[in-house]
Amino acid sequence: MFITGYSVAAGATARLLFGYDSFGNVCGKKNSPVEGAPLSGQDMTLKKHVFFMNACNLEVKDVRLSSTILCVSSCPEEQLDTLEEVQLFADNNGSFLCVYSLDSINYTQNPNADSLCPSLPVPPSKSFPLFNRCVPRTPECYSSFASVLINDVDILHRILSGIMSGRDTILGLCILALALSLGMMFTFRFITTLLVQIFIALIISGLLLVCGVLWWLYYDYTHDLSIELDTERENMKCLLGFAIVSTVITAVVLSLIFVFRKRIKLTIELFQVINKAIGSSPFLLFQPLWTFAILIFFWVLWVAVLLSLGTAGAAQVIEGGQVEYQPLVGIRYMWWYHLIGLIWTSEFILTCQQMTIAGALATCYFNRNKNDPPDRPILWSLSILFCYHQGTAIKGSFLMTVTRIPRTILMYLHNALKDKQHGAWSRCMFRCCFCCFWCLDKCLRQLTQAGEHLYDHYLELFIRMHTLQLPLTGPIFVHQHKMCSNSHPRIQIILRLLTALETS
């Protein structure tokens, strides 16, 4: 909250979104004057485009662009070779490409016009849709222009530019993920048995196909009389190794499917029970929509705060009456903490969704009178979540964040050192670390979700039995003893383990 409030108060998002010139004026806005800068404080309402006077030879000196930047009403769409053409363009379009202190009638008469006007020839340019920058259209100018703006600005502005330029793609992927989630949910709702059988058939056929293709390729290699090179013999050995490994994996998977074939019916029955619970509480189908809306709102707020962090700075007048914004170092480096907050809060929202669904399903599943489903199980689950489970959700989401951050750092180091890794030892170490953190993330996620589900059920029983003044372990132990006699063996084990943990 402190970062949000301070960044919004100290930041200037308009400078990044609309662009600003070298004299402290935000394009497309009315500006306040900066003391010591005579060309600041101008009305740029009609001048919405950012123009670089030396777009083909941009350089970065002391963390700022060497070219003078102006706000213009339109970008030149054709190449301008002389100052006369620049003056004609200003008279016809009302877009002045020279410094504000120089009138258009003096473009060709002022002896200092070479330093006050853009470098000739002025390349044709087109305004970038979002940031309103005049981007050169010639290949040579565009390559140098883009490389400077992308690679030589600070990392925070690169992140912001990437987010804002790819906003359509990000939103489209979010909508696609939502559509796929809804499709999978309705698929499990109506064709559960067929879907499980199709999934198992695909696994079996895929494994057999891969195994058969590898053995066929190895057979083809062994009967090919033209193989003489050592590399071809090595390929044949590799094919043999892959074929053996795939055969072993296929045999193990087929054996597991055969041994646990009765469990497949249990899985189908479990999905059918969930379908009945959803049938009694159809609003569970809309739970992902609410989560999606909350996540979109949070991400928009997060990006807005990040924009404010990236533009937090104090105006400072430099040589030539130009204005430079000195970044506030302390607040700008808080974007690391802000990034951790993004992961943590997103995980927290998803955890709240899982606990809400788990509580509602537990209320329906453990209802004794199956002909009389409970009233408003979602609201009941939400009330339990907000009254008793906030700490549980926060700690669970924090565990997920702790496991994701090292993986993200390792991925960044792997990409940064990709070209410098020449030894097999470093590659092996990176892959082992990736594998370990991936396994840890999956295990913690499964344990966290299982714990949330059981915790939901236990607290619901605890509240319904009206024993809030008594220790927790008593009623839970009694109910666990009654419940384990008729429940599934895995449920018995989990319940007893949880009871042992609570009593220890």
C-alpha positions as CSV (number, residue, x, y, z in Angstrom):
1,M,0.0,0.0,0.0
2,F,2.9,2.4,0.8
3,I,4.5,1.7,-2.6
4,T,1.1,2.2,-4.4
5,G,0.4,5.5,-2.7
6,Y,3.8,6.9,-3.0
7,S,4.4,5.9,-6.6
8,V,1.0,7.3,-7.6
9,A,1.8,10.6,-5.8
10,A,5.4,10.9,-7.1
11,G,5.1,9.3,-10.5
12,A,4.0,10.8,-13.8
13,T,2.5,8.1,-15.9
14,A,1.6,10.6,-18.7
15,R,5.3,11.1,-19.5
16,L,5.7,7.4,-20.4
17,L,2.3,7.0,-22.1
18,F,2.2,10.2,-24.1
19,G,5.9,11.0,-24.3
20,Y,7.7,14.3,-23.5
21,D,10.2,16.6,-25.2
22,S,13.6,17.7,-24.1
23,F,12.2,20.8,-22.3
24,G,9.9,19.0,-19.8
25,N,6.6,19.3,-21.8
26,V,4.3,16.2,-21.9
27,C,3.0,15.9,-25.5
28,G,-0.8,16.2,-25.8
29,K,-1.2,18.0,-22.4
30,K,-1.1,21.4,-20.8
31,N,2.1,21.7,-18.9
32,S,3.3,23.7,-15.9
33,P,6.6,25.7,-16.3
34,V,9.8,24.4,-14.9
35,E,12.0,27.1,-13.2
36,G,15.1,27.8,-15.3
37,A,13.7,26.2,-18.5
38,P,12.3,29.0,-20.8
39,L,10.7,26.5,-23.3
40,S,8.8,24.6,-20.7
41,G,5.2,25.1,-19.6
42,Q,3.7,25.1,-23.1
43,D,0.3,24.0,-24.2
44,M,0.9,20.8,-26.2
45,T,-2.8,19.8,-26.5
46,L,-2.6,19.7,-30.3
47,K,1.0,18.3,-30.5
48,K,0.5,14.7,-29.6
49,H,3.5,13.1,-31.4
50,V,7.1,12.7,-30.2
51,F,9.7,13.6,-32.8
52,F,13.4,12.9,-32.6
53,M,15.5,15.4,-34.4
54,N,18.3,13.0,-35.0
55,A,16.4,9.7,-35.4
56,C,19.0,8.0,-37.6
57,N,21.9,8.5,-35.3
58,L,20.6,8.1,-31.8
59,E,23.1,7.7,-29.1
60,V,22.9,7.3,-25.3
61,K,25.2,9.6,-23.3
62,D,25.0,9.5,-19.5
63,V,21.8,7.4,-19.5
64,R,19.9,9.8,-21.8
65,L,19.4,10.3,-25.5
66,S,21.7,12.7,-27.2
67,S,19.0,13.8,-29.7
68,T,16.7,16.7,-29.0
69,I,13.1,15.6,-28.7
70,L,10.1,17.7,-29.7
71,C,6.3,17.5,-29.6
72,V,4.8,17.9,-33.0
73,S,1.3,17.7,-34.4
74,S,2.1,15.1,-37.1
75,C,5.1,13.0,-38.3
76,P,6.6,13.6,-41.7
77,E,5.4,10.8,-44.0
78,E,7.8,11.7,-46.8
79,Q,11.5,12.3,-46.7
80,L,12.5,15.9,-46.3
81,D,15.9,16.7,-48.0
82,T,16.3,20.4,-47.4
83,L,15.3,23.1,-44.9
84,E,13.0,24.5,-47.6
85,E,11.0,21.2,-47.5
86,V,11.0,21.3,-43.7
87,Q,9.6,24.8,-43.8
88,L,7.0,23.9,-46.5
89,F,6.0,20.9,-44.3
90,A,5.5,23.2,-41.3
91,D,3.4,25.7,-43.3
92,N,1.2,23.0,-44.9
93,N,0.7,20.7,-41.9
94,G,1.2,23.0,-38.9
95,S,3.9,20.6,-37.6
96,F,7.1,22.4,-36.7
97,L,10.1,20.1,-36.7
98,C,12.6,22.7,-35.4
99,V,13.1,24.0,-31.8
100,Y,10.1,26.0,-30.5
101,S,12.1,29.2,-30.2
102,L,12.6,29.3,-34.0
103,D,9.7,30.4,-36.2
104,S,9.0,28.6,-39.4
105,I,9.7,31.7,-41.5
106,N,13.3,31.7,-40.2
107,Y,14.0,28.0,-41.0
108,T,16.1,29.0,-44.0
109,Q,17.4,32.3,-42.8
110,N,18.7,31.7,-39.3
111,P,22.5,30.9,-39.3
112,N,22.0,28.4,-36.4
113,A,19.3,26.5,-38.2
114,D,21.5,23.5,-38.6
115,S,21.6,23.0,-34.8
116,L,18.0,24.0,-34.2
117,C,16.4,21.9,-36.9
118,P,16.5,18.1,-37.5
119,S,19.4,16.5,-39.3
120,L,19.0,16.2,-43.0
121,P,17.6,14.3,-44.7
122,V,14.6,13.8,-42.4
123,P,13.5,10.2,-42.9
124,P,9.8,9.4,-43.5
125,S,8.2,8.2,-40.2
126,K,5.0,6.9,-38.8
127,S,3.5,7.3,-35.4
128,F,3.7,4.3,-33.1
129,P,0.1,3.4,-32.1
130,L,0.4,3.5,-28.3
131,F,3.3,5.8,-27.4
132,N,2.9,8.2,-30.3
133,R,6.6,8.2,-31.2
134,C,7.6,9.1,-34.7
135,V,9.3,5.9,-35.8
136,P,11.5,6.0,-39.0
137,R,10.2,3.9,-41.9
138,T,13.5,3.4,-43.7
139,P,15.3,0.1,-42.8
140,E,18.6,1.7,-41.9
141,C,17.2,4.3,-39.6
142,Y,14.6,2.0,-38.1
143,S,17.3,-0.6,-37.1
144,S,19.5,1.9,-35.3
145,F,16.5,3.7,-33.8
146,A,14.9,0.6,-32.4
147,S,18.1,-0.9,-31.1
148,V,18.8,2.3,-29.1
149,L,15.3,2.6,-27.6
150,I,15.1,-1.1,-26.8
151,N,18.6,-2.0,-25.6
152,D,19.9,1.2,-24.2
153,V,17.1,2.3,-21.9
154,D,16.9,1.1,-18.3
155,I,15.4,-2.3,-17.6
156,L,12.3,-0.9,-15.9
157,H,11.3,1.1,-19.0
158,R,12.0,-2.0,-21.2
159,I,9.6,-4.0,-19.0
160,L,6.9,-1.3,-19.2
161,S,7.3,-0.9,-23.0
162,G,7.0,-4.7,-23.4
163,I,3.9,-4.9,-21.3
164,M,2.2,-1.9,-23.0
165,S,3.1,-3.0,-26.5
166,G,2.0,-6.6,-26.0
167,R,-1.2,-5.7,-24.1
168,D,-3.4,-7.1,-26.8
169,T,-1.5,-10.4,-26.9
170,I,-1.6,-10.7,-23.1
171,L,-5.3,-10.0,-22.9
172,G,-6.0,-12.4,-25.8
173,L,-4.0,-15.2,-24.0
174,C,-6.0,-14.6,-20.8
175,I,-9.3,-14.9,-22.6
176,L,-8.0,-18.0,-24.4
177,A,-7.0,-19.6,-21.1
178,L,-10.5,-18.7,-19.6
179,A,-12.2,-20.3,-22.6
180,L,-10.1,-23.5,-22.4
181,S,-10.8,-23.7,-18.6
182,L,-14.6,-23.4,-19.2
183,G,-14.4,-25.9,-22.0
184,M,-12.5,-28.4,-19.8
185,M,-15.0,-27.8,-17.0
186,F,-18.0,-28.5,-19.1
187,T,-16.3,-31.5,-20.7
188,F,-15.8,-33.1,-17.2
189,R,-19.3,-32.1,-16.4
190,F,-21.1,-34.0,-19.2
191,I,-18.7,-36.7,-20.7
192,T,-16.7,-37.8,-17.7
193,T,-16.6,-41.6,-18.4
194,L,-15.8,-41.2,-22.1
195,L,-13.2,-38.5,-21.4
196,V,-11.3,-40.7,-18.9
197,Q,-11.4,-43.7,-21.3
198,I,-10.2,-41.5,-24.2
199,F,-7.4,-40.2,-22.1
200,I,-6.2,-43.7,-21.1
201,A,-6.5,-44.9,-24.7
202,L,-4.4,-41.9,-26.0
203,I,-1.7,-42.7,-23.4
204,I,-1.5,-46.3,-24.3
205,S,-1.6,-45.7,-28.1
206,G,1.0,-42.9,-27.8
207,L,3.4,-45.0,-25.8
208,L,3.0,-48.0,-28.2
209,L,3.4,-45.7,-31.2
210,V,6.6,-44.1,-29.9
211,C,8.1,-47.5,-28.9
212,G,7.2,-49.1,-32.2
213,V,8.7,-46.2,-34.3
214,L,12.0,-46.3,-32.4
215,W,12.3,-50.0,-32.8
216,W,11.5,-49.8,-36.5
217,L,14.1,-47.1,-37.0
218,Y,16.7,-49.2,-35.2
219,Y,15.8,-52.2,-37.3
220,D,16.1,-50.1,-40.5
221,Y,19.5,-48.8,-39.4
222,T,20.8,-52.3,-38.5
223,H,19.9,-53.7,-42.0
224,D,21.3,-50.7,-43.9
225,L,24.5,-51.8,-45.5
226,S,25.6,-48.3,-46.5
227,I,26.3,-47.3,-42.8
228,E,30.1,-46.7,-42.6
229,L,30.6,-43.5,-40.7
230,D,31.2,-43.4,-37.0
231,T,28.5,-40.8,-36.5
232,E,25.9,-43.1,-38.1
233,R,27.0,-45.9,-35.8
234,E,26.6,-43.6,-32.8
235,N,23.1,-42.6,-34.0
236,M,22.3,-46.3,-34.1
237,K,23.4,-46.8,-30.5
238,C,21.4,-43.8,-29.4
239,L,18.3,-45.2,-31.2
240,L,18.8,-48.5,-29.4
241,G,19.1,-46.7,-26.0
242,F,16.0,-44.6,-26.7
243,A,14.1,-47.7,-27.8
244,I,15.0,-49.7,-24.7
245,V,14.1,-46.7,-22.4
246,S,10.7,-46.2,-24.2
247,T,10.0,-49.9,-23.9
248,V,10.7,-49.9,-20.2
249,I,8.5,-46.8,-19.7
250,T,5.7,-48.3,-21.8
251,A,5.9,-51.6,-19.8
252,V,5.8,-49.8,-16.5
253,V,2.9,-47.5,-17.5
254,L,0.9,-50.4,-18.9
255,S,1.5,-52.4,-15.7
256,L,0.4,-49.5,-13.6
257,I,-2.8,-49.1,-15.7
258,F,-3.5,-52.9,-15.3
259,V,-2.9,-52.9,-11.6
260,F,-4.9,-49.8,-10.9
261,R,-7.7,-50.6,-13.4
262,K,-10.2,-50.7,-10.5
263,R,-9.1,-47.3,-9.4
264,I,-10.2,-45.9,-12.8
265,K,-13.8,-46.6,-11.8
266,L,-13.1,-44.8,-8.5
267,T,-11.9,-41.8,-10.5
268,I,-15.0,-41.8,-12.6
269,E,-17.2,-42.1,-9.5
270,L,-15.2,-39.2,-8.0
271,F,-16.0,-37.0,-11.0
272,Q,-19.6,-38.0,-10.8
273,V,-19.8,-37.0,-7.2
274,I,-18.3,-33.6,-8.1
275,N,-20.8,-33.3,-10.9
276,K,-23.6,-33.9,-8.4
277,A,-22.1,-31.3,-6.1
278,I,-21.9,-28.8,-9.0
279,G,-25.5,-29.7,-10.0
280,S,-26.6,-28.8,-6.5
281,S,-24.5,-25.6,-6.6
282,P,-24.5,-24.5,-10.2
283,F,-22.9,-21.1,-9.3
284,L,-19.6,-23.0,-8.9
285,L,-19.3,-22.9,-12.7
286,F,-19.1,-19.1,-12.5
287,Q,-16.4,-19.2,-9.9
288,P,-13.5,-19.0,-12.5
289,L,-15.2,-16.0,-14.0
290,W,-15.1,-14.1,-10.7
291,T,-11.5,-15.1,-10.2
292,F,-10.7,-14.0,-13.7
293,A,-12.3,-10.6,-13.2
294,I,-10.5,-10.1,-9.9
295,L,-7.1,-11.1,-11.4
296,I,-7.6,-8.7,-14.4
297,F,-8.5,-5.9,-12.0
298,F,-5.4,-6.6,-9.9
299,W,-3.1,-6.9,-12.9
300,V,-4.4,-3.6,-14.3
301,L,-3.8,-2.0,-10.9
302,W,-0.3,-3.6,-10.7
303,V,0.7,-2.2,-14.2
304,A,-0.6,1.2,-13.2
305,V,1.6,1.2,-10.1
306,L,4.5,0.0,-12.1
307,L,4.0,2.8,-14.6
308,S,4.1,5.2,-11.7
309,L,7.3,3.6,-10.4
310,G,9.0,3.9,-13.7
311,T,8.2,7.6,-14.1
312,A,8.9,8.7,-10.5
313,G,11.5,11.5,-10.8
314,A,12.3,15.1,-10.1
315,A,12.8,17.7,-12.9
316,Q,16.3,19.1,-13.2
317,V,17.4,21.8,-15.7
318,I,20.6,21.0,-17.6
319,E,22.6,22.9,-20.3
320,G,20.7,24.6,-23.1
321,G,17.5,25.0,-21.0
322,Q,16.6,21.4,-21.4
323,V,15.0,19.4,-18.6
324,E,16.0,16.0,-17.4
325,Y,14.1,13.9,-14.9
326,Q,16.3,12.4,-12.3
327,P,14.9,9.1,-11.1
328,L,14.1,8.6,-7.4
329,V,16.5,5.7,-6.8
330,G,14.8,4.5,-3.6
331,I,11.3,4.2,-5.0
332,R,12.4,2.9,-8.4
333,Y,14.3,-0.1,-7.0
334,M,11.1,-1.1,-5.1
335,W,9.9,-2.7,-8.4
336,W,11.6,-5.9,-7.3
337,Y,9.4,-5.9,-4.2
338,H,6.5,-5.0,-6.5
339,L,7.2,-8.0,-8.7
340,I,7.2,-10.3,-5.7
341,G,3.9,-8.8,-4.7
342,L,2.5,-9.6,-8.2
343,I,3.3,-13.3,-7.8
344,W,2.3,-13.5,-4.1
345,T,-1.1,-11.7,-4.6
346,S,-1.9,-13.7,-7.8
347,E,-1.2,-16.9,-5.9
348,F,-3.3,-15.7,-3.0
349,I,-6.3,-15.0,-5.3
350,L,-6.0,-18.4,-6.8
351,T,-5.7,-20.0,-3.4
352,C,-8.9,-18.2,-2.2
353,Q,-10.7,-19.6,-5.2
354,Q,-9.4,-23.2,-4.5
355,M,-10.5,-22.9,-0.8
356,T,-13.9,-21.5,-1.8
357,I,-14.5,-24.4,-4.2
358,A,-13.1,-26.9,-1.7
359,G,-15.3,-25.6,1.1
360,A,-18.5,-25.7,-1.1
361,L,-17.8,-29.2,-2.3
362,A,-17.0,-30.4,1.2
363,T,-20.3,-28.9,2.4
364,C,-22.2,-30.8,-0.3
365,Y,-20.2,-34.1,-0.2
366,F,-20.3,-34.5,3.6
367,N,-24.0,-33.6,3.9
368,R,-25.8,-36.5,5.6
369,N,-29.1,-35.9,4.0
370,K,-28.4,-36.3,0.3
371,N,-31.9,-35.4,-0.7
372,D,-31.7,-32.1,1.1
373,P,-28.6,-30.2,-0.2
374,P,-27.3,-27.4,1.9
375,D,-28.4,-23.8,1.2
376,R,-25.9,-21.4,-0.3
377,P,-22.7,-23.5,0.1
378,I,-20.6,-21.0,-1.8
379,L,-21.6,-18.1,0.6
380,W,-21.0,-20.4,3.5
381,S,-17.5,-21.3,2.2
382,L,-16.7,-17.6,1.5
383,S,-17.7,-16.7,5.0
384,I,-15.5,-19.4,6.5
385,L,-12.6,-18.2,4.2
386,F,-12.8,-14.6,5.2
387,C,-13.4,-15.3,8.9
388,Y,-10.9,-18.1,9.5
389,H,-8.7,-18.9,6.5
390,Q,-7.0,-15.7,5.6
391,G,-3.8,-16.7,7.3
392,T,-3.9,-20.1,5.8
393,A,-4.3,-18.7,2.3
394,I,-1.5,-16.1,2.8
395,K,0.9,-18.7,4.1
396,G,0.1,-21.2,1.3
397,S,0.5,-18.6,-1.4
398,F,3.7,-17.4,0.1
399,L,5.2,-20.9,-0.1
400,M,4.3,-21.0,-3.8
401,T,6.0,-17.6,-4.3
402,V,9.1,-18.8,-2.4
403,T,9.5,-21.7,-4.8
404,R,8.8,-19.7,-7.9
405,I,11.3,-17.0,-7.3
406,P,14.5,-19.2,-7.4
407,R,13.2,-20.9,-10.6
408,T,12.7,-17.5,-12.2
409,I,16.2,-16.4,-11.2
410,L,17.7,-19.7,-12.5
411,M,15.8,-19.2,-15.8
412,Y,17.2,-15.7,-16.1
413,L,20.7,-16.8,-15.4
414,H,20.4,-19.7,-17.8
415,N,19.3,-17.4,-20.6
416,A,21.9,-14.8,-19.8
417,L,24.7,-17.4,-19.7
418,K,23.4,-19.6,-22.5
419,D,26.2,-18.6,-25.0
420,K,28.9,-18.9,-22.3
421,Q,28.2,-22.4,-21.2
422,H,30.8,-24.7,-22.8
423,G,31.0,-27.4,-20.2
424,A,28.7,-30.3,-19.5
425,W,29.0,-29.7,-15.8
426,S,27.3,-26.3,-15.8
427,R,24.5,-27.5,-18.1
428,C,24.0,-30.5,-15.8
429,M,23.9,-28.3,-12.7
430,F,21.3,-25.9,-14.3
431,R,19.1,-28.8,-15.3
432,C,19.3,-30.5,-11.9
433,C,18.3,-27.2,-10.2
434,F,15.4,-26.8,-12.6
435,C,14.2,-30.3,-12.0
436,C,14.6,-30.0,-8.2
437,F,12.7,-26.7,-8.0
438,W,10.0,-28.0,-10.4
439,C,9.5,-31.1,-8.2
440,L,9.4,-29.0,-5.1
441,D,6.9,-26.6,-6.6
442,K,4.6,-29.5,-7.6
443,C,4.8,-31.3,-4.3
444,L,4.2,-28.1,-2.3
445,R,1.3,-27.2,-4.5
446,Q,-0.4,-30.6,-4.1
447,L,0.2,-30.6,-0.3
448,T,-1.1,-27.1,0.0
449,Q,-4.2,-27.9,-1.9
450,A,-4.8,-31.1,0.0
451,G,-4.3,-29.3,3.3
452,E,-6.6,-26.5,2.2
453,H,-9.4,-29.0,1.4
454,L,-9.0,-30.9,4.6
455,Y,-8.8,-27.6,6.6
456,D,-12.0,-26.4,5.0
457,H,-13.8,-29.5,5.9
458,Y,-12.5,-29.6,9.5
459,L,-13.3,-26.0,10.2
460,E,-16.8,-26.4,8.8
461,L,-17.4,-29.4,11.1
462,F,-15.9,-27.4,14.0
463,I,-18.3,-24.5,13.5
464,R,-21.3,-26.6,12.9
465,M,-20.8,-28.5,16.1
466,H,-20.8,-25.2,18.0
467,T,-17.6,-26.0,20.0
468,L,-15.6,-22.9,19.4
469,Q,-14.8,-22.6,23.1
470,L,-13.3,-26.1,23.2
471,P,-9.9,-27.3,21.9
472,L,-9.9,-28.2,18.3
473,T,-8.6,-31.7,18.5
474,G,-11.5,-33.1,20.5
475,P,-14.4,-32.8,18.1
476,I,-12.2,-33.5,15.1
477,F,-10.9,-36.7,16.6
478,V,-14.4,-37.9,17.4
479,H,-15.7,-37.1,13.9
480,Q,-12.6,-38.6,12.3
481,H,-13.1,-41.8,14.2
482,K,-16.8,-42.0,13.0
483,M,-15.9,-41.0,9.5
484,C,-12.9,-43.3,8.9
485,S,-15.0,-46.5,9.2
486,N,-16.9,-45.7,6.0
487,S,-14.5,-43.6,4.0
488,H,-11.9,-44.4,1.4
489,P,-8.6,-45.8,2.7
490,R,-6.7,-42.8,1.4
491,I,-9.1,-40.4,3.1
492,Q,-8.6,-42.4,6.3
493,I,-4.8,-42.1,6.1
494,I,-4.9,-38.4,5.4
495,L,-7.4,-37.7,8.2
496,R,-5.4,-39.7,10.7
497,L,-2.2,-38.0,9.7
498,L,-3.8,-34.6,10.1
499,T,-5.2,-35.5,13.5
500,A,-1.8,-36.7,14.6
501,L,-0.3,-33.4,13.5
502,E,-2.9,-31.4,15.4
503,T,-2.5,-33.4,18.6
504,S,1.3,-33.3,18.6
